[in-house]
């Protein structure tokens, strides 16, 4: 089956006959795939129209639909509770789970993940970077604002104990990330640490008051974890077909265009991989 889709900001994506041969016969014969997601979780997945839970948009939506088209498959999405995605996959209620899902080793007991991006912690500083932060090592001895109970709070506390040699990171917790950002702007802290993918938009909205640190040694952020499309562990052949399809989108520039449309170039990777969880 030949499938053609049009992705906004990108253009038409059509089936690659050689890639389509990688799809297991049972899927290839029906030419459709059922996909569970949990919206809204921007920029990965969101509802296309407010009040309707049967139409979707987002980075993950575009990328998965494009990869499916390359394989000659039409993907049909449905809204499900987030905590039901992995159990539902295990129960074979759907073929794949999509939507900013972190590839974790615990989840690999049930699912095989096609990793299509990676995102770790980013560091936001006042414009001009007056404290000279280049890498996580420069946070030692600094006041760093984080959201309470976030991964950054735990990871920075651990890093401070193991790597700061007495110049501890003064981790300041705030109920919500916007309050941490306001503390930075007010000069009450030196740095905000949060998920890099979120800080990209934050920096852009601050009208030149703050900037995101660019660390060439950690282009996807500190302790970057992969995000993946999940398939049932028994369906490794299907997962490999999607890995190859995503790689084809990387190779021909379609992937870059999709990420650019959603302003998420910092989470890009060069190679689509399988099950590369770091936890």
C-alpha positions as CSV (number, residue, x, y, z in Angstrom):
1,X,0.0,0.0,0.0
2,X,1.2,3.5,-0.8
3,X,0.5,6.2,1.7
4,X,1.0,10.0,1.2
5,X,0.6,12.6,3.9
6,X,1.2,16.3,4.0
7,X,3.0,17.6,7.1
8,X,2.6,21.3,7.9
9,X,5.8,23.2,7.5
10,X,7.4,20.3,5.7
11,X,5.4,19.1,2.7
12,X,4.4,15.7,1.3
13,X,5.8,12.4,2.6
14,X,5.3,9.3,0.6
15,X,6.0,5.6,0.9
16,X,9.4,4.1,0.3
17,X,8.9,0.7,-1.2
18,X,12.1,-0.7,0.2
19,X,11.4,0.5,3.7
20,X,7.8,-0.9,3.5
21,X,9.2,-4.4,3.0
22,X,10.6,-4.2,6.6
23,X,7.1,-4.1,8.0
24,X,5.8,-7.4,9.4
25,X,3.3,-9.1,7.1
26,X,0.5,-8.9,9.6
27,X,0.8,-5.1,9.8
28,X,1.5,-4.7,6.1
29,X,-1.6,-6.6,5.2
30,X,-3.9,-4.3,7.2
31,X,-1.8,-1.2,6.4
32,X,-3.0,0.5,9.6
33,X,-1.5,1.0,13.1
34,X,-3.4,1.9,16.3
35,X,-1.5,4.4,18.4
36,X,-2.2,5.5,22.0
37,X,-1.2,8.8,23.3
38,X,-1.9,11.2,26.2
39,X,-2.5,14.9,25.3
40,X,-1.8,17.6,26.0
41,X,1.9,17.3,26.5
42,X,3.3,20.1,24.3
43,X,5.2,20.3,22.1
44,X,5.1,16.5,21.6
45,X,1.4,16.0,21.5
46,X,-1.7,18.2,21.7
47,X,-5.3,18.4,20.6
48,X,-5.7,19.9,17.2
49,X,-8.9,21.6,18.2
50,X,-9.9,22.6,21.8
51,X,-12.8,20.4,23.0
52,X,-12.1,17.6,20.6
53,X,-10.1,14.5,21.8
54,X,-10.0,12.7,18.5
55,X,-7.6,14.9,16.4
56,X,-4.0,15.6,17.3
57,X,-1.0,17.7,16.5
58,X,2.5,18.1,17.7
59,X,6.1,17.1,17.1
60,X,5.6,13.4,17.9
61,X,2.4,13.3,15.9
62,X,4.0,14.7,12.8
63,X,7.1,12.5,13.1
64,X,5.2,9.3,13.7
65,X,2.7,10.0,10.9
66,X,5.6,10.8,8.6
67,X,7.5,7.6,9.5
68,X,4.3,5.6,9.1
69,X,3.8,7.0,5.6
70,X,7.3,6.0,4.7
71,X,6.4,2.4,5.7
72,X,3.0,2.5,3.8
73,X,1.0,2.6,7.0
74,X,-1.8,4.8,8.2
75,X,-1.5,5.6,11.9
76,X,-4.7,6.1,13.9
77,X,-4.3,7.9,17.2
78,X,-6.5,7.7,20.3
79,X,-6.4,9.5,23.7
80,X,-5.7,7.3,26.7
81,X,-4.7,8.0,30.3
82,X,-0.9,8.3,30.6
83,X,-0.6,5.7,33.3
84,X,-2.5,3.3,31.1
85,X,-0.2,3.6,28.0
86,X,2.3,0.9,28.9
87,X,-0.2,-1.5,30.5
88,X,-2.5,-1.1,27.4
89,X,0.4,-1.8,25.1
90,X,1.2,-5.0,27.1
91,X,-2.5,-6.0,26.8
92,X,-2.3,-5.5,23.0
93,X,-5.0,-2.8,23.0
94,X,-3.0,-0.9,20.5
95,X,0.2,-1.3,18.5
96,X,2.3,1.7,19.7
97,X,2.5,4.4,22.3
98,X,3.6,8.0,21.4
99,X,3.9,11.4,23.0
100,X,7.1,12.6,24.6
101,X,7.6,9.2,26.4
102,X,11.0,8.7,28.1
103,X,12.7,5.5,27.2
104,X,13.3,3.9,30.6
105,X,14.8,0.5,31.5
106,X,11.7,-0.3,33.6
107,X,9.5,0.3,30.6
108,X,11.7,-1.8,28.4
109,X,10.4,-4.9,30.3
110,X,7.2,-4.4,28.3
111,X,8.2,-2.2,25.4
112,X,10.8,-1.7,22.7
113,X,11.5,1.9,22.1
114,X,12.6,3.6,18.9
115,X,14.5,6.6,20.2
116,X,14.0,9.7,18.0
117,X,15.2,12.6,20.3
118,X,17.0,13.2,23.6
119,X,16.4,15.8,26.2
120,X,18.2,16.6,29.4
121,X,18.6,19.6,31.7
122,X,19.3,23.0,30.3
123,X,20.7,26.0,32.2
124,X,19.1,29.4,31.9
125,X,21.2,32.5,32.9
126,X,20.7,36.2,32.8
127,X,21.6,37.8,29.4
128,X,25.3,38.0,28.9
129,X,25.9,35.0,31.2
130,X,27.4,37.2,34.0
131,X,28.3,34.1,36.2
132,X,30.1,32.4,33.3
133,X,28.2,29.1,33.3
134,X,29.4,26.8,30.5
135,X,28.8,23.3,31.9
136,X,27.3,21.7,34.9
137,X,30.6,22.0,36.7
138,X,30.2,25.7,36.8
139,X,27.2,25.4,39.0
140,X,29.3,24.5,42.0
141,X,29.1,27.3,44.5
142,X,26.1,28.9,42.7
143,X,22.5,29.4,43.6
144,X,20.4,27.3,41.2
145,X,16.6,27.5,41.0
146,X,14.7,24.3,40.2
147,X,11.1,23.1,40.3
148,X,10.3,21.2,43.5
149,X,10.5,17.4,43.1
150,X,11.9,17.7,39.6
151,X,14.6,15.5,38.2
152,X,16.9,18.5,38.2
153,X,16.5,18.9,42.0
154,X,17.6,15.4,42.7
155,X,20.3,15.2,40.1
156,X,21.9,18.5,41.1
157,X,21.9,17.5,44.8
158,X,23.6,14.2,43.8
159,X,26.1,16.0,41.6
160,X,26.9,18.6,44.3
161,X,27.8,15.8,46.8
162,X,29.9,13.8,44.4
163,X,31.6,16.5,42.3
164,X,31.7,20.0,43.9
165,X,34.4,19.4,46.5
166,X,33.0,21.6,49.3
167,X,31.6,24.3,47.0
168,X,28.1,22.9,47.1
169,X,25.4,23.9,44.7
170,X,22.8,25.9,46.6
171,X,19.6,24.3,45.1
172,X,16.6,26.5,45.6
173,X,13.2,24.8,45.0
174,X,10.2,26.6,43.7
175,X,6.6,25.3,43.4
176,X,6.5,25.9,39.6
177,X,9.1,26.6,37.0
178,X,7.9,30.1,36.2
179,X,8.6,31.1,39.8
180,X,12.2,29.8,39.4
181,X,12.6,31.9,36.3
182,X,11.3,35.0,38.0
183,X,13.8,34.4,40.8
184,X,16.5,34.5,38.2
185,X,15.3,37.7,36.6
186,X,15.1,39.3,40.0
187,X,18.7,38.3,40.8
188,X,17.8,36.0,43.6
189,X,19.5,33.0,42.0
190,X,22.3,32.6,39.4
191,X,20.8,29.9,37.2
192,X,17.6,28.1,36.5
193,X,17.9,24.3,35.8
194,X,15.0,22.7,34.0
195,X,14.3,20.4,31.1
196,X,16.1,22.0,28.1
197,X,13.1,21.5,25.7
198,X,11.0,23.7,28.0
199,X,13.7,26.3,28.5
200,X,14.0,26.9,24.7
201,X,10.5,28.5,24.7
202,X,11.1,30.1,28.1
203,X,14.2,31.9,26.8
204,X,12.4,33.1,23.7
205,X,9.6,34.6,25.7
206,X,11.8,36.7,28.1
207,X,12.5,39.5,25.6
208,X,16.2,39.4,26.0
209,X,16.3,39.1,29.8
210,X,17.8,35.6,29.9
211,X,19.6,33.1,27.6
212,X,20.1,29.4,27.4
213,X,23.6,28.1,28.0
214,X,25.1,26.4,24.9
215,X,27.2,23.4,26.1
216,X,28.8,21.7,23.0
217,X,29.7,18.7,25.1
218,X,26.0,18.1,26.0
219,X,24.1,19.4,22.9
220,X,20.8,17.7,24.1
221,X,21.2,18.9,27.7
222,X,22.9,17.5,30.8
223,X,22.0,13.8,31.5
224,X,20.0,13.7,28.3
225,X,17.5,10.8,28.3
226,X,16.0,9.5,25.0
227,X,12.4,9.9,24.1
228,X,11.0,7.0,22.2
229,X,8.0,5.5,20.3
230,X,7.0,2.4,22.2
231,X,6.1,-0.9,20.6
232,X,5.3,-4.2,22.3
233,X,8.5,-6.0,23.2
234,X,7.5,-9.0,21.0
235,X,7.2,-6.7,18.0
236,X,10.9,-6.0,17.5
237,X,10.6,-6.4,13.8
238,X,8.0,-3.6,13.7
239,X,10.2,-1.4,15.9
240,X,13.2,-1.9,13.6
241,X,11.0,-0.9,10.6
242,X,10.1,2.3,12.4
243,X,13.8,2.9,13.4
244,X,14.7,2.6,9.7
245,X,11.9,5.0,8.7
246,X,12.9,7.6,11.3
247,X,16.5,7.3,10.1
248,X,15.4,7.9,6.5
249,X,13.6,11.1,7.7
250,X,16.8,12.2,9.5
251,X,18.9,11.4,6.4
252,X,16.8,13.4,3.9
253,X,16.3,16.5,6.2
254,X,12.5,15.9,6.9
255,X,13.3,15.3,10.5
256,X,15.1,18.6,10.9
257,X,12.2,20.4,9.2
258,X,9.7,18.8,11.6
259,X,11.8,19.7,14.7
260,X,12.3,23.3,13.3
261,X,8.6,23.7,12.8
262,X,8.0,22.9,16.5
263,X,11.1,24.9,17.5
264,X,12.8,21.9,19.0
265,X,16.1,21.6,17.2
266,X,18.0,21.2,20.6
267,X,16.6,17.8,21.1
268,X,17.7,16.4,17.7
269,X,19.8,13.3,17.4
270,X,21.8,12.1,14.4
271,X,21.0,8.4,14.6
272,X,17.7,6.8,15.4
273,X,18.3,4.0,17.9
274,X,16.5,1.3,19.9
275,X,16.3,1.0,23.7
276,X,19.1,3.5,24.7
277,X,17.7,4.4,28.1
278,X,20.3,5.9,30.5
279,X,18.6,5.2,33.8
